[in-house]
Amino acid sequence: MGEGLRGTVIEQLPQALYRVSLDSGHVITAHGTGDIRRNFVRILVGDRVVVRVSPLDVTRGRIIGRLEPGGRRQNDDDGR
């Protein structure tokens, strides 16, 4: 699966931002990676996602994938 934290999208914000509640209980603001936008992956409120948190600002991050209901990643941004 690689690195990243799992969470749930709780709000869709303007400018392609999302508010994500992590499984650890923290809430962060995240945006989708270029691969998610290029592949037209739609992210909706309630979706389970994998997020990489910024090392410089722990309240912000990047959505690197959406989880299928079984818990597997739907897309893989590094292709490995």
C-alpha positions as CSV (number, residue, x, y, z in Angstrom):
1,M,0.0,0.0,0.0
2,G,2.9,2.4,0.6
3,E,3.0,5.3,2.9
4,G,-0.1,7.3,3.8
5,L,-2.9,7.6,6.3
6,R,-6.4,6.5,5.8
7,G,-9.4,8.8,6.4
8,T,-12.9,9.8,5.3
9,V,-13.8,12.8,3.2
10,I,-16.2,14.9,5.4
11,E,-16.5,18.1,3.3
12,Q,-15.9,19.3,-0.2
13,L,-14.4,22.8,-0.2
14,P,-13.8,25.3,-3.0
15,Q,-10.8,25.2,-5.3
16,A,-10.6,21.3,-5.3
17,L,-9.9,21.0,-1.6
18,Y,-11.4,18.5,0.8
19,R,-11.7,18.2,4.5
20,V,-10.6,14.7,5.6
21,S,-11.1,13.1,9.0
22,L,-8.2,10.7,9.5
23,D,-8.7,7.4,11.4
24,S,-6.5,8.9,14.1
25,G,-9.2,11.5,14.8
26,H,-7.3,14.5,13.3
27,V,-9.0,16.6,10.6
28,I,-6.9,18.0,7.8
29,T,-7.4,19.9,4.5
30,A,-6.3,18.0,1.5
31,H,-6.1,18.3,-2.3
32,G,-6.0,15.6,-5.0
33,T,-2.7,14.7,-6.7
34,G,-2.2,15.4,-10.4
35,D,-2.9,11.7,-11.2
36,I,-6.3,11.9,-9.6
37,R,-7.2,14.9,-11.6
38,R,-5.8,13.5,-14.9
39,N,-7.6,10.2,-14.5
40,F,-10.9,12.0,-13.6
41,V,-11.2,10.1,-10.2
42,R,-14.2,11.6,-8.6
43,I,-13.9,12.1,-4.8
44,L,-17.2,12.6,-2.9
45,V,-18.2,13.2,0.7
46,G,-18.1,9.9,2.5
47,D,-15.3,8.3,0.4
48,R,-12.5,6.5,2.1
49,V,-9.1,7.9,0.9
50,V,-5.4,7.5,1.5
51,V,-3.7,10.8,2.4
52,R,0.0,11.9,2.7
53,V,0.3,14.6,5.3
54,S,2.7,17.5,4.7
55,P,5.8,17.4,6.9
56,L,5.8,21.2,7.1
57,D,2.2,21.7,8.0
58,V,0.4,18.7,9.6
59,T,-3.0,20.3,9.0
60,R,-2.6,19.9,5.2
61,G,-2.1,17.0,2.9
62,R,-2.5,15.3,-0.5
63,I,-5.1,12.6,-1.4
64,I,-3.0,9.9,-3.1
65,G,-5.8,7.4,-3.7
66,R,-9.4,6.4,-3.0
67,L,-10.2,3.1,-1.3
68,E,-12.6,0.6,-2.6
69,P,-15.2,-0.7,-0.1
70,G,-13.0,-3.8,0.5
71,G,-10.2,-1.5,1.7
72,R,-8.0,-1.9,-1.4
73,R,-6.6,1.2,-3.3
74,Q,-8.6,2.0,-6.4
75,N,-5.7,3.8,-8.1
76,D,-2.0,3.9,-7.5
77,D,-0.2,7.1,-8.1
78,D,3.3,5.6,-8.4
79,G,2.3,2.7,-10.6
80,R,4.3,0.1,-8.6
